[in-house]
Amino acid sequence: MKTSLKFLVVFTLTLPAFFAGAISTSYACSCIPPGTVDEEVEKSTAVFRGTVLNKEIQNKDSSLNSSAAPVAVLFDVKETWKGVDQSKVVIYTNLSSASCGFEFELNGEYIVYAYEKDGKLHVSLCSRTTSIDSADEDLSKLKDGETPAENQTSYQHSLNNIDPNVPVWLYAGLAILIGSSFFLVIRFKK
């Protein structure tokens, strides 16, 4: 019996050590690896090569920006393979990679695989979108694209005309909370 108890204690204390090596870093965003270039071109609404001209958080006036805050990214389109025929295009993504947003760098050049949602083009970290420096396979498979028309912006969304994403539910919740607090203070004063 004493031997069984010793074994149980040793087993219980060493068991976590075996699992400690199996623990890996956890991320808020997890993706299925993107498909081949051909598969992703087929799935995407738009595929183009462009340079980031500007980035703007849509609800920048809000004090509650999170990693999921929407960001509009203005691209100067150099070459297009699908869905974009203008020289400027606005793409939307989340602010941070923690929320699957693609963190574009100002003046960076990218191959962009975008999908349409609510009439706007979107990109996520889970798409095949990549920096031009890492796009050798994509460029060799895509071959030569078309040159876009000059001085036009795709999807009629410019950075100066972005709808602010104001969380109306937040204001309503605050109004209810303040009203309830006021009511309780008055009620308990009596």
Summary of the structure (lengths in Angstrom):
residues: 190
radius of gyration: 25.0
end to end distance: 69.0
largest distance: 85.2
contacts: 512
relative contact order: 0.17
helix: 34%
strand: 29%
